[in-house]
Amino acid sequence: MQRQRWMVGVCGLVLVFGLALWGGGEGYSQGKGGARRAGTRKTFVAGGSAFAMRWIPAGSFVMGSPIGEAGRQYDEGPQRRVQISKGFWMLETEVTQGQYRALMGSNPSHFQKCGDNCPVEKVNWHDARAFANKLSEAQKRVPCAVTDRRIFQCKGWRLPTEAEWEYAARAGTTGAWYGDVDEVAWYGGNSDKKTHPVGGKKANAWGLKDMLGNVWEWTMDMYGSYEGMATQDPLQSKPADRCVVRGGS
């Protein structure tokens, strides 16, 4: 699964953070018997816009790509098993242009003609975090103002860590894609070099859509090597001028 890094304050790139919004494990009722099934779907309204989210259970997975995998980048290893210690809610698709405008009062996207149901883009890392905090405020949750390991105590929306993003994207799979690439992603070979409405491709096993392709997605992590990273809830928080984006094409 592709990994890239971009300047923290970059503008003018087709980047998105929406699908990668992490909503914590609190504040929503559980299913019968007190347990949530992977991919459980909930909806809510904020700022006049409807949002859908999926439950991502705690668990472990092998993060990174094996040497020789198609499309592997030099920095996608070494592979190691990572534990995600807490389940969390994640938005089902990228944040749309309509959702972003409703909360932020503007739409920075290049592909505005695509429409309100297309992903917002040209959003930098700081913009992404500001939107997450606005969404928290709209739900009367405490915004997540920190960028270090204290994020794991946040109750509001935030960007996921890179490990949380990859764990949710894989949804139990181990290959370069979680399905046939043409069925699950808009990419250079089928997108006509433009964005497309969110949710138009096949979901992964946990109900998340557009985890691959359409646009890049911000994570919380500063860019760094996998070498020496924690194996439980890893986060690269050492100050840097680049952050990690995932899922683009």
C-alpha positions as a Python dict, from the first residue, in 0.01 Angstrom:
ca = {
    (1, 'M'): (0, 0, 0),
    (2, 'Q'): (152, 327, -111),
    (3, 'R'): (321, 560, 135),
    (4, 'Q'): (422, 919, 58),
    (5, 'R'): (531, 1227, 249),
    (6, 'W'): (441, 1592, 187),
    (7, 'M'): (530, 1923, 345),
    (8, 'V'): (314, 1993, 651),
    (9, 'G'): (191, 2325, 509),
    (10, 'V'): (174, 2228, 144),
    (11, 'C'): (-96, 2380, -74),
    (12, 'G'): (-198, 2306, -430),
    (13, 'L'): (-185, 1928, -406),
    (14, 'V'): (-473, 1688, -441),
    (15, 'L'): (-480, 1571, -80),
    (16, 'V'): (-761, 1473, 150),
    (17, 'F'): (-796, 1369, 508),
    (18, 'G'): (-1158, 1275, 539),
    (19, 'L'): (-1171, 902, 542),
    (20, 'A'): (-884, 912, 779),
    (21, 'L'): (-1080, 1092, 1050),
    (22, 'W'): (-1068, 896, 1374),
    (23, 'G'): (-1361, 937, 1608),
    (24, 'G'): (-1255, 753, 1922),
    (25, 'G'): (-1427, 462, 2089),
    (26, 'E'): (-1657, 660, 2315),
    (27, 'G'): (-1998, 815, 2295),
    (28, 'Y'): (-2190, 570, 2075),
    (29, 'S'): (-2397, 280, 2202),
    (30, 'Q'): (-2274, -73, 2149),
    (31, 'G'): (-2465, -355, 1989),
    (32, 'K'): (-2651, -631, 2170),
    (33, 'G'): (-2431, -817, 2413),
    (34, 'G'): (-2203, -514, 2458),
    (35, 'A'): (-1979, -583, 2157),
    (36, 'R'): (-1955, -410, 1821),
    (37, 'R'): (-1889, -604, 1504),
    (38, 'A'): (-1614, -488, 1270),
    (39, 'G'): (-1766, -254, 1013),
    (40, 'T'): (-2073, -162, 1221),
    (41, 'R'): (-2220, 151, 1060),
    (42, 'K'): (-2348, 464, 1234),
    (43, 'T'): (-2462, 797, 1093),
    (44, 'F'): (-2481, 1146, 1239),
    (45, 'V'): (-2543, 1505, 1130),
    (46, 'A'): (-2301, 1792, 1194),
    (47, 'G'): (-2315, 2141, 1048),
    (48, 'G'): (-2621, 2039, 850),
    (49, 'S'): (-2429, 1762, 669),
    (50, 'A'): (-2476, 1387, 709),
    (51, 'F'): (-2175, 1170, 793),
    (52, 'A'): (-2137, 791, 806),
    (53, 'M'): (-1876, 606, 1008),
    (54, 'R'): (-1758, 248, 1057),
    (55, 'W'): (-1635, 67, 1366),
    (56, 'I'): (-1274, -53, 1346),
    (57, 'P'): (-1198, -314, 1615),
    (58, 'A'): (-876, -346, 1812),
    (59, 'G'): (-633, -605, 1676),
    (60, 'S'): (-294, -665, 1521),
    (61, 'F'): (-158, -679, 1167),
    (62, 'V'): (166, -687, 971),
    (63, 'M'): (245, -328, 874),
    (64, 'G'): (449, -246, 565),
    (65, 'S'): (509, -419, 235),
    (66, 'P'): (729, -720, 161),
    (67, 'I'): (1031, -681, -64),
    (68, 'G'): (924, -758, -421),
    (69, 'E'): (559, -657, -382),
    (70, 'A'): (423, -471, -687),
    (71, 'G'): (448, -94, -646),
    (72, 'R'): (648, -115, -323),
    (73, 'Q'): (836, 203, -224),
    (74, 'Y'): (1176, 188, -59),
    (75, 'D'): (1041, 321, 273),
    (76, 'E'): (752, 74, 313),
    (77, 'G'): (954, -160, 532),
    (78, 'P'): (1083, -339, 720),
    (79, 'Q'): (759, -518, 793),
    (80, 'R'): (665, -575, 1156),
    (81, 'R'): (361, -683, 1352),
    (82, 'V'): (176, -390, 1508),
    (83, 'Q'): (-91, -393, 1777),
    (84, 'I'): (-383, -147, 1766),
    (85, 'S'): (-491, -155, 2128),
    (86, 'K'): (-827, 24, 2106),
    (87, 'G'): (-1116, 7, 1863),
    (88, 'F'): (-1230, 332, 1700),
    (89, 'W'): (-1479, 490, 1462),
    (90, 'M'): (-1361, 608, 1120),
    (91, 'L'): (-1552, 803, 857),
    (92, 'E'): (-1674, 573, 581),
    (93, 'T'): (-1545, 789, 296),
    (94, 'E'): (-1332, 1095, 239),
    (95, 'V'): (-1475, 1424, 365),
    (96, 'T'): (-1666, 1578, 77),
    (97, 'Q'): (-1651, 1931, -56),
    (98, 'G'): (-2002, 1988, 73),
    (99, 'Q'): (-1921, 1865, 423),
    (100, 'Y'): (-1605, 2075, 438),
    (101, 'R'): (-1778, 2393, 323),
    (102, 'A'): (-2065, 2341, 570),
    (103, 'L'): (-1826, 2342, 867),
    (104, 'M'): (-1538, 2559, 746),
    (105, 'G'): (-1724, 2811, 527),
    (106, 'S'): (-1498, 2760, 226),
    (107, 'N'): (-1401, 2506, -40),
    (108, 'P'): (-1033, 2505, -143),
    (109, 'S'): (-1073, 2223, -396),
    (110, 'H'): (-934, 2237, -750),
    (111, 'F'): (-1202, 2001, -884),
    (112, 'Q'): (-1503, 2201, -765),
    (113, 'K'): (-1698, 2120, -1081),
    (114, 'C'): (-1702, 1759, -965),
    (115, 'G'): (-1964, 1862, -709),
    (116, 'D'): (-2041, 1859, -339),
    (117, 'N'): (-2018, 1479, -317),
    (118, 'C'): (-1659, 1474, -441),
    (119, 'P'): (-1365, 1472, -198),
    (120, 'V'): (-1230, 1801, -73),
    (121, 'E'): (-868, 1849, -179),
    (122, 'K'): (-589, 2111, -170),
    (123, 'V'): (-613, 2075, 208),
    (124, 'N'): (-292, 2094, 410),
    (125, 'W'): (-219, 1907, 734),
    (126, 'H'): (-314, 2202, 951),
    (127, 'D'): (-642, 2247, 760),
    (128, 'A'): (-716, 1877, 808),
    (129, 'R'): (-667, 1899, 1184),
    (130, 'A'): (-875, 2219, 1200),
    (131, 'F'): (-1163, 2044, 1027),
    (132, 'A'): (-1143, 1750, 1267),
    (133, 'N'): (-1164, 1993, 1560),
    (134, 'K'): (-1460, 2175, 1405),
    (135, 'L'): (-1638, 1842, 1367),
    (136, 'S'): (-1567, 1765, 1733),
    (137, 'E'): (-1706, 2102, 1840),
    (138, 'A'): (-2019, 2048, 1630),
    (139, 'Q'): (-2079, 1729, 1829),
    (140, 'K'): (-1993, 1896, 2161),
    (141, 'R'): (-1678, 1688, 2194),
    (142, 'V'): (-1345, 1822, 2319),
    (143, 'P'): (-1116, 1902, 2020),
    (144, 'C'): (-792, 1706, 2000),
    (145, 'A'): (-533, 1985, 2028),
    (146, 'V'): (-221, 1769, 2076),
    (147, 'T'): (3, 1596, 1823),
    (148, 'D'): (207, 1363, 2046),
    (149, 'R'): (109, 1037, 2218),
    (150, 'R'): (-161, 1218, 2413),
    (151, 'I'): (-376, 1184, 2101),
    (152, 'F'): (-461, 834, 2223),
    (153, 'Q'): (-658, 991, 2509),
    (154, 'C'): (-854, 1224, 2280),
    (155, 'K'): (-1232, 1179, 2273),
    (156, 'G'): (-1294, 1401, 1971),
    (157, 'W'): (-1220, 1355, 1602),
    (158, 'R'): (-862, 1354, 1477),
    (159, 'L'): (-650, 1222, 1193),
    (160, 'P'): (-555, 856, 1234),
    (161, 'T'): (-199, 749, 1291),
    (162, 'E'): (-32, 588, 991),
    (163, 'A'): (-65, 249, 1161),
    (164, 'E'): (-437, 300, 1230),
    (165, 'W'): (-488, 404, 868),
    (166, 'E'): (-313, 97, 724),
    (167, 'Y'): (-484, -138, 969),
    (168, 'A'): (-827, 0, 873),
    (169, 'A'): (-745, -2, 501),
    (170, 'R'): (-627, -363, 502),
    (171, 'A'): (-928, -485, 702),
    (172, 'G'): (-765, -822, 746),
    (173, 'T'): (-607, -852, 401),
    (174, 'T'): (-234, -884, 338),
    (175, 'G'): (-175, -785, -27),
    (176, 'A'): (-96, -458, -202),
    (177, 'W'): (-471, -394, -249),
    (178, 'Y'): (-779, -515, -61),
    (179, 'G'): (-943, -625, -389),
    (180, 'D'): (-917, -588, -764),
    (181, 'V'): (-769, -242, -811),
    (182, 'D'): (-1024, -136, -1075),
    (183, 'E'): (-1309, -239, -846),
    (184, 'V'): (-1182, -65, -533),
    (185, 'A'): (-998, 247, -654),
    (186, 'W'): (-992, 545, -886),
    (187, 'Y'): (-631, 567, -1002),
    (188, 'G'): (-421, 683, -1297),
    (189, 'G'): (-549, 404, -1518),
    (190, 'N'): (-921, 476, -1484),
    (191, 'S'): (-975, 823, -1328),
    (192, 'D'): (-919, 1044, -1635),
    (193, 'K'): (-689, 1253, -1413),
    (194, 'K'): (-969, 1393, -1198),
    (195, 'T'): (-1147, 1316, -873),
    (196, 'H'): (-1477, 1130, -858),
    (197, 'P'): (-1773, 1126, -615),
    (198, 'V'): (-1689, 946, -292),
    (199, 'G'): (-1808, 593, -227),
    (200, 'G'): (-1838, 490, -591),
    (201, 'K'): (-1601, 198, -564),
    (202, 'K'): (-1627, -132, -376),
    (203, 'A'): (-1578, -114, 1),
    (204, 'N'): (-1326, -315, 197),
    (205, 'A'): (-1433, -584, 444),
    (206, 'W'): (-1505, -326, 715),
    (207, 'G'): (-1719, -103, 492),
    (208, 'L'): (-1462, 170, 425),
    (209, 'K'): (-1453, 312, 72),
    (210, 'D'): (-1186, 494, -129),
    (211, 'M'): (-908, 390, 107),
    (212, 'L'): (-706, 346, -212),
    (213, 'G'): (-708, 596, -498),
    (214, 'N'): (-914, 909, -570),
    (215, 'V'): (-701, 1133, -343),
    (216, 'W'): (-419, 1109, -90),
    (217, 'E'): (-518, 1109, 278),
    (218, 'W'): (-334, 1278, 565),
    (219, 'T'): (-230, 1089, 878),
    (220, 'M'): (-110, 1220, 1216),
    (221, 'D'): (245, 1093, 1165),
    (222, 'M'): (552, 1296, 1091),
    (223, 'Y'): (757, 1124, 820),
    (224, 'G'): (1022, 885, 944),
    (225, 'S'): (1165, 536, 907),
    (226, 'Y'): (980, 228, 1031),
    (227, 'E'): (1305, 120, 1197),
    (228, 'G'): (1276, 138, 1574),
    (229, 'M'): (907, 233, 1582),
    (230, 'A'): (688, 105, 1865),
    (231, 'T'): (496, -214, 1795),
    (232, 'Q'): (189, -104, 1993),
    (233, 'D'): (1, 205, 1875),
    (234, 'P'): (305, 353, 1695),
    (235, 'L'): (317, 725, 1621),
    (236, 'Q'): (597, 927, 1461),
    (237, 'S'): (556, 1257, 1649),
    (238, 'K'): (910, 1395, 1641),
    (239, 'P'): (884, 1744, 1481),
    (240, 'A'): (954, 1738, 1107),
    (241, 'D'): (863, 1939, 799),
    (242, 'R'): (685, 1648, 633),
    (243, 'C'): (386, 1435, 729),
    (244, 'V'): (274, 1100, 594),
    (245, 'V'): (-8, 1069, 341),
    (246, 'R'): (-154, 735, 238),
    (247, 'G'): (-392, 583, -11),
    (248, 'G'): (-337, 795, -321),
    (249, 'S'): (-276, 677, -675),
}
